[in-house]
């Protein structure tokens, strides 16, 4: 009783707790049955509830240590904890470590509720028909994002989210599972989503004509949908010959459905557009130049015109030579064609023309005065290449003979496309190197 003498001033129940700690520290054996202590655990700020009341003190206060005893469930209820309390099983659903949100202190199992805020992963990890209720056999075709329609408060009723739906609309909207086409619905396919939207069945978002069956006039009859107006041109009921499903107007007129007759019977300036005051004088029918696809542009037929090009292409009746045009006395058709004003079709016919160069030259590159007259940079050498390229000549590569070395002059090699030889001496009797022509070609990609 020496111990109690030393602890005489300590409260009785505290003394009992100290004796227990001493016994544990001394390695004395203790019963595995719940410790029937009168210690008021509430005074520690951690009252024992449920099954914790029956736990042996040493189960939590390992080694008789009281200070710093953990109070969080997961510190004790873990695989590697110092306190050997029941941990999460290996097949436990994926959750956070807030055990108390699903379990209570009275019994570890059964679980008194599942707090979905503590679960980790998608709903279908548990709601797969095995761990928890999953999709029923008659569930609509959808993804596994349960939360798109259901909530954790109650499985039903569900809020339908079309974003998770994997089938087509008609698989549900067939008049049985969900609302389908009504008796007055237009004749169409069953691809609902091409006209309706998931946010609201009505009003219709748009009418996709590719899903409509039958002729246009079955709907566009002035009753179901807009039809022909009173002043509509006389035609058949094939609306799509002129109109498109993108827009009722503008229409692309299809002459194939118009009663036979000449163009001018309609295109007289009253019923339809006719010849304007500046129209070229002609007695030909409209389709000689115009087509039924479009009034403009017109494909002008010069075969019905007499006289020279300049009689019309004078800048008044038709496009003429603009300011800065090449000065020439030749007629328009020397460069232009009746098919198109451009590109130019002029071809040099003169024997003095050296040929088409390797790059596209503008007329003014040679005709500096913008006229028929050629402006030669070195007129003394015309019509040879040197007349233009005398300034480009370099003696170095053009050796004439050796011993001593001498070089050709530009005058000697004025025809760049000719041949040249390298002689052994100034006697010019023995050829050391024969360079047959042409050494340079005007149409070569390189200067060789």
Order of alpha helices (4+ residues) and beta strands (2+ residues): alpha-alpha-alpha-alpha-alpha-alpha-beta-beta-beta-beta
